């Protein structure tokens, strides 16, 4: 009945909305119609989504009958997890709340830290104190948390450029990095935009072992005298491989220290990894760790920003790269409300990450029961992953799954995601991301590139019961996609 209710609600508001859109567009010059669609909120990018219509897979009366075929599957999965896996995740949440609280207490955070700043941001006590808190949580000597980081990719790129110089080489040890890093490195993208390759930085890539892990046998041989930085991507990204654990990162550090050249930097792309364990990469020897505040450490309420944590000299170099040499860590204004939300978000982050981890385990349990291959599989994995990859096997199923998830989002439930070209990605990508913070995968999202084997990557969930609702809707939609001639 949930799926039917959503479709009926969407339908009732669609006709007048579509007529309004057509009437407005009819009065616009052709050159401005595309811009209007974006401003009207139809799409995050022009090729991303379109105004809601009736589900292309079935009329409403058919949706009700197919929804009943999935009744009980998600509920059974949840019941099994509540008595086994969920208590283990709750224990992790408790441990991480303690270490975050310790960091706030150590920095003596008080109301006076929420004043904010303007202009250059000189003398911002709250910003400086938040840097201390983040460094403590990350197990690092220092950290910068800045609203001026527009994304996790921006924070990572800033750290890479602060270390690497012409003639240096970077080694990616966990296979091909995440899609948005490819243009930063120079594997693809627009000539003249200043990729690392254009600045004379070499790039080496260590393929994964057959089981999807780091190729430990080949790692020592992949290091050479010109290797200045080793990049470790902790999450699977858009790859069918296990998430790396803290023990894996510690082992990379050990190998680099034994076989790499003196001063070789180990930098960890920590996006989706924060607070999924009781330690962070810098606590086990990584020189740098970088990530986004609209992912895990923002607790679903930080409106933007990112961080770089690690050794003090390297963090200072990253700050100089973000701003300018001589400006460094002493600048970067942040509004009072933003600063408070960022701090509060970090305090909420252990709980929000716990719910996301529970949601991922629910996705794995239910989708495996429905007959789909999932990584990591059901149960309690050796390494908890913020991202759960579900192999759907066809373009049609990916579209159906993401559209069904979007319909259960609090923001833009009336939008139907469609595959399209998005900045930073080489393939068409589809996103279900009806979130209060644009791009906040901590809330509840499902996305993936439209390429074989057609995998949807599920993240976030402010409470696992939200994902339970979305899964009910998605499983009903997949029944139609499976039965369609195009599937």
C-alpha positions in Angstrom: 0.0 0.0 0.0 3.0 2.3 0.6 4.0 2.2 -3.1 0.4 2.8 -4.2 0.0 5.7 -1.9 3.1 7.4 -3.1 2.1 7.0 -6.7 -1.3 8.4 -6.1 0.1 11.4 -4.3 2.6 12.0 -7.0 -0.1 11.7 -9.7 -2.5 14.1 -8.0 0.1 16.8 -8.0 1.6 16.1 -11.4 -1.0 17.4 -13.8 -1.2 20.9 -12.5 2.6 21.1 -12.0 3.2 19.9 -15.6 0.7 22.5 -17.0 2.4 25.2 -15.0 5.8 24.2 -16.2 4.6 24.1 -19.9 2.9 27.5 -19.5 6.0 29.1 -18.1 8.3 27.5 -20.6 6.1 28.5 -23.5 6.8 32.2 -22.6 10.5 31.7 -22.4 13.0 31.9 -25.3 14.3 28.5 -26.2 17.8 29.4 -25.0 16.4 30.0 -21.5 14.2 27.0 -21.2 17.0 24.6 -20.1 18.1 27.1 -17.5 14.5 27.4 -16.2 14.4 23.6 -15.7 17.4 23.8 -13.5 16.3 26.8 -11.5 12.9 25.2 -10.9 14.5 22.4 -9.0 13.8 19.7 -11.6 17.4 18.5 -11.6 20.7 18.8 -9.7 22.2 18.7 -13.2 20.3 19.0 -16.4 20.4 15.3 -17.3 19.7 14.0 -13.8 16.0 13.8 -13.1 12.6 14.9 -14.5 9.3 15.8 -13.0 7.5 12.8 -11.6 5.2 10.8 -13.7 3.3 7.6 -13.1 5.8 4.7 -12.7 6.6 3.5 -16.2 6.5 -0.1 -15.0 2.8 -0.5 -14.0 -0.5 1.2 -13.3 -1.3 1.8 -9.6 -3.6 -1.3 -9.2 -0.8 -3.6 -10.3 1.6 -2.0 -7.9 -0.5 -3.0 -5.0 -0.5 -6.6 -5.9 3.2 -6.8 -6.5 4.0 -5.0 -3.3 2.3 -7.8 -1.4 4.7 -10.3 -3.0 7.5 -8.7 -1.0 5.6 -8.4 2.3 7.6 -9.8 5.1 11.0 -10.1 3.4 12.3 -6.8 4.8 10.6 -7.3 8.2 12.2 -10.8 8.5 15.6 -9.4 7.7 15.2 -6.7 10.3 14.1 -9.2 12.9 17.2 -11.3 12.4 19.5 -8.3 12.6 18.0 -6.8 15.7 19.0 -9.9 17.8 22.5 -10.3 16.3 24.2 -7.6 14.3 22.5 -4.4 15.6 23.7 -4.8 19.2 27.3 -5.1 17.9 26.9 -1.8 16.0 25.4 -0.2 19.1 28.6 -1.1 21.0 30.7 0.6 18.3 28.5 3.7 18.5 28.9 3.9 22.3 32.7 3.7 22.0 32.8 6.4 19.4 30.5 8.7 21.3 32.9 8.5 24.1 36.0 9.4 22.0 34.1 12.3 20.4 32.9 13.6 23.7 36.5 13.3 25.0 37.7 15.5 22.1 35.1 18.2 22.8 35.9 18.1 26.5 39.6 18.3 25.9 39.2 21.4 23.7 36.9 23.0 26.3 34.2 23.7 23.8 31.8 26.4 25.1 29.1 28.7 23.8 31.7 31.4 23.0 33.0 29.1 20.3 29.8 29.6 18.2 30.4 33.3 17.4 31.6 32.8 13.8 33.6 35.2 11.7 33.5 37.3 8.5 36.0 38.4 5.9 39.4 36.9 6.5 38.2 35.0 9.5 41.2 36.1 11.6 41.1 35.2 15.3 38.1 32.8 15.0 38.3 30.9 18.3 35.6 28.5 17.3 37.2 27.5 14.0 40.5 27.0 15.8 38.9 24.9 18.5 37.1 22.8 16.0 40.4 22.1 14.3 41.6 20.8 17.7 38.5 18.6 18.1 38.8 17.1 14.7 42.6 16.4 15.2 41.8 14.6 18.4 39.0 12.5 16.9 41.2 11.6 13.9 44.2 10.6 16.1 46.2 13.3 14.3 48.7 16.0 15.3 46.6 18.6 13.5 43.6 19.2 11.4 41.9 21.9 9.3 38.1 21.9 9.0 37.0 24.4 6.4 33.7 25.4 4.8 35.9 26.5 1.9 36.3 22.8 1.0 33.5 22.3 -1.4 33.6 18.5 -1.4 35.6 15.5 -0.2 37.3 15.4 -3.7 38.4 19.0 -3.1 39.9 18.2 0.3 41.7 15.1 -1.1 43.0 17.1 -4.2 44.2 19.9 -1.9 46.2 17.5 0.2 47.7 15.8 -2.9 48.8 19.1 -4.5 50.3 20.2 -1.2 52.7 17.2 -1.1 53.4 16.3 -4.8 55.8 18.3 -7.0 56.9 17.9 -10.7 58.9 14.6 -11.1 57.2 12.9 -8.1 55.1 9.9 -8.4 51.9 8.9 -6.7 50.9 5.3 -6.2 47.3 4.2 -5.7 47.4 0.9 -3.9 43.7 -0.1 -3.9 43.1 -0.2 -7.6 41.5 2.6 -9.6 40.5 5.5 -7.3 37.0 6.8 -7.2 35.6 8.3 -10.4 35.9 12.0 -9.4 39.6 11.5 -8.6 40.4 10.5 -12.2 40.3 14.1 -13.5 42.4 15.3 -10.5 45.0 12.7 -11.4 44.8 13.4 -15.1 43.5 10.0 -16.3 40.8 11.8 -18.1 39.3 15.3 -18.2 39.7 18.7 -19.7 43.2 19.7 -20.9 44.5 22.8 -19.3 42.7 22.5 -16.0 45.8 21.6 -14.1 45.6 17.9 -13.3 48.5 16.3 -11.4 49.7 14.8 -14.7 49.8 18.2 -16.3 52.0 19.4 -13.5 54.5 16.6 -14.2 53.4 14.2 -11.4 53.6 10.6 -12.4 51.0 8.0 -11.5 51.2 4.3 -10.7 48.3 2.0 -9.9 48.5 -1.3 -8.1 45.7 -3.6 -9.2 43.7 -5.4 -6.6 44.3 -9.1 -5.8 41.9 -11.7 -7.1 39.8 -11.5 -3.9 39.5 -7.7 -4.1 42.0 -7.0 -1.4 45.3 -5.1 -1.7 47.9 -7.1 -3.5 50.3 -7.4 -0.6 52.8 -9.5 -2.5 53.2 -6.9 -5.2 53.0 -3.8 -3.0 56.7 -3.7 -2.0 57.7 -4.0 -5.7 55.3 -1.2 -6.7 57.2 1.3 -4.6 60.2 3.0 -6.2 62.6 5.8 -5.4 60.3 8.4 -7.0 57.2 7.4 -5.1 56.4 10.5 -3.0 52.9 9.6 -1.9 50.8 6.5 -1.5 47.1 7.0 -1.9 44.8 4.6 0.0 41.1 4.7 -0.8 39.4 3.3 2.3 35.9 2.8 0.8 35.0 0.7 -2.2 33.8 3.7 -4.1 32.2 2.5 -7.4 34.1 -0.8 -7.3 33.1 -4.3 -6.3 35.7 -4.8 -3.6 35.6 -4.9 0.2 36.1 -1.8 2.2 39.6 -1.5 3.7 39.8 -1.8 7.5 42.0 0.0 9.9 44.3 -3.1 10.0 44.8 -2.9 6.2 45.8 0.8 6.5 48.2 0.0 9.3 49.7 -2.7 7.1 50.1 -0.3 4.2 52.0 2.1 6.5 54.2 -0.7 7.7 55.1 -1.8 4.1 55.7 1.8 2.9 58.0 2.5 5.9 60.0 -0.7 5.2 60.2 -0.7 1.4 59.4 2.9 0.3 61.8 5.8 0.0 62.4 8.0 3.0 59.7 10.6 3.5 57.1 8.8 1.4 53.6 10.0 2.6 50.7 7.7 3.2 47.5 9.6 2.5 44.1 8.1 3.1 40.9 9.0 1.3 38.8 8.6 4.4 35.4 9.4 2.9 32.7 7.0 4.2 35.3 5.5 6.7 35.0 8.0 9.6 33.7 6.4 12.8 33.1 3.0 11.3 35.8 1.7 13.6 37.2 2.8 17.0 40.4 4.2 15.4 41.0 6.5 12.4 43.9 6.2 9.8 46.2 8.7 11.5 46.0 6.8 14.7 47.7 3.8 13.0 50.4 5.8 11.3 48.9 7.4 8.2 50.4 10.8 7.4 47.2 12.3 6.1 43.5 11.6 6.1 40.9 13.6 4.2 37.2 13.7 3.8 33.9 15.6 3.5 31.7 17.0 6.2 28.5 16.2 4.3 29.3 12.5 4.6 29.9 10.7 7.9 31.5 13.4 10.2 28.8 16.0 9.5 26.2 13.9 11.3 23.6 14.7 8.5 23.3 18.4 9.6 26.6 20.1 8.6 25.7 22.2 5.6 29.1 21.8 3.9 32.8 21.7 4.2 35.6 19.2 4.5 38.8 18.3 6.5 42.4 17.4 6.2 44.0 15.8 9.3 47.5 14.4 9.8 51.0 15.5 10.7 51.2 19.1 11.6 53.6 20.1 8.8 51.6 18.4 6.1 48.3 19.9 7.4 49.9 23.3 7.3 51.0 22.7 3.7 47.5 21.7 2.8 46.1 24.9 4.4 48.5 26.9 2.4 47.4 25.1 -0.8 43.7 25.8 0.0 44.4 29.5 0.6 47.9 30.8 -0.2 51.4 30.5 1.1 51.7 32.8 4.1 47.9 32.7 4.8 47.6 29.1 5.8 45.6 28.1 8.8 44.9 31.5 10.2 42.1 32.4 7.7 38.8 31.1 6.5 35.7 32.7 7.8 32.7 30.7 8.8 29.2 31.9 9.8 28.1 31.3 13.4 25.2 29.0 12.5 27.4 27.0 10.1 30.1 26.5 12.8 27.6 25.4 15.3 26.1 22.9 12.9 29.5 21.5 12.0 30.4 21.0 15.6 27.0 19.5 16.5 27.1 17.3 13.4 30.4 15.8 14.5 29.0 15.1 17.9 25.9 13.4 16.3 28.1 11.5 13.8 28.7 8.3 15.8 25.0 7.8 16.1 24.3 8.7 12.5 27.1 6.4 11.2 25.7 3.6 13.4 22.2 4.0 11.8 23.9 4.0 8.3 25.8 0.8 9.2 22.6 -0.9 10.4 20.8 0.3 7.2 23.6 -1.3 5.1 23.2 -4.6 6.9 19.5 -4.5 6.3 20.0 -3.8 2.6 22.5 -6.7 2.5 20.1 -9.1 4.3 17.0 -8.2 2.4 18.6 -8.0 -1.1 20.4 -11.3 -0.6 17.2 -12.9 0.4 15.6 -11.5 -2.8 18.3 -13.2 -4.9 20.8 -10.4 -5.6 24.6 -10.5 -5.0 25.7 -8.0 -2.4 29.1 -6.8 -1.1 29.6 -7.0 1.8 27.3 -10.0 2.2 24.7 -10.4 5.0 25.6 -10.7 8.6 28.4 -9.0 10.5 31.4 -8.5 8.1 35.0 -8.5 9.3 35.1 -4.8 8.2 32.0 -2.7 8.6 31.3 -0.8 5.4 29.3 2.4 5.1 28.5 1.5 1.5 26.5 -1.6 0.5 26.9 -2.6 -3.2 24.0 -4.5 -4.8 24.5 -6.1 -8.2 21.3 -5.6 -10.1 22.4 -6.9 -13.5 20.7 -4.4 -15.8 20.2 -0.8 -16.5 16.5 -1.1 -16.2 16.7 -2.5 -12.7 19.1 0.2 -11.6 16.7 2.9 -12.8 13.7 1.2 -11.2 15.6 0.8 -7.8 16.8 4.4 -7.7 13.4 5.8 -8.7 11.7 3.7 -5.9 14.2 4.9 -3.3 13.8 8.6 -4.4 10.1 8.3 -3.9 10.8 7.5 -0.2 13.0 10.5 0.3 11.8 13.6 2.3 13.1 16.0 -0.3 12.1 15.7 -4.0 10.0 12.6 -3.6 8.1 13.8 -6.7 11.3 13.6 -8.9 12.1 10.6 -11.0 15.9 10.1 -11.3 17.2 9.4 -14.8 20.7 8.5 -15.9 22.8 11.4 -17.1 26.2 13.0 -17.3 27.4 14.5 -14.1 30.5 16.6 -13.5 33.4 14.5 -12.4 32.1 11.2 -13.7 33.1 9.4 -16.9 30.0 7.3 -17.3 26.3 8.1 -17.1 25.3 8.0 -13.4 21.9 7.7 -11.7 21.3 9.2 -8.2 18.5 8.8 -5.7 19.4 11.5 -3.3 16.4 13.4 -1.9 18.3 14.9 1.0 18.1 18.1 3.1 21.9 18.7 2.5 22.7 18.5 -1.2 24.9 15.5 -1.8 24.7 14.2 1.8 24.9 10.5 1.4 24.6 10.3 5.2 20.9 10.8 4.9 19.8 8.1 2.5 21.0 7.6 -1.0 21.4 5.0 -3.8 23.4 5.7 -6.9 25.9 4.2 -9.3 27.4 4.5 -12.8 25.4 2.9 -15.6 27.9 0.2 -16.7 28.1 -3.5 -16.3 27.6 -5.3 -14.0 25.1 -2.6 -13.1 25.7 -2.1 -9.4 23.7 0.3 -7.1 25.6 1.6 -4.1 23.4 2.2 -1.1 24.5 4.6 1.7 23.3 6.4 4.7 20.0 6.3 6.6 19.3 8.5 9.6 17.4 5.5 11.0 17.4 1.9 9.6 13.6 1.9 9.5 13.8 4.6 6.7 15.8 2.1 4.6 13.2 -0.6 5.5 10.5 1.6 3.9 12.7 2.3 0.8 13.5 -1.4 0.4 9.8 -2.4 0.4 9.2 0.1 -2.4 12.4 -0.9 -4.3 11.6 -4.6 -4.2 8.2 -4.0 -5.6 9.6 -1.9 -8.4 12.2 -4.6 -9.2 9.5 -7.2 -9.7 8.2 -5.1 -12.6 11.7 -4.4 -14.0 12.6 -8.1 -13.9 9.4 -9.0 -15.8 9.8 -6.2 -18.4 11.1 -7.2 -21.9 14.0 -4.7 -21.5 15.3 -6.3 -18.3 
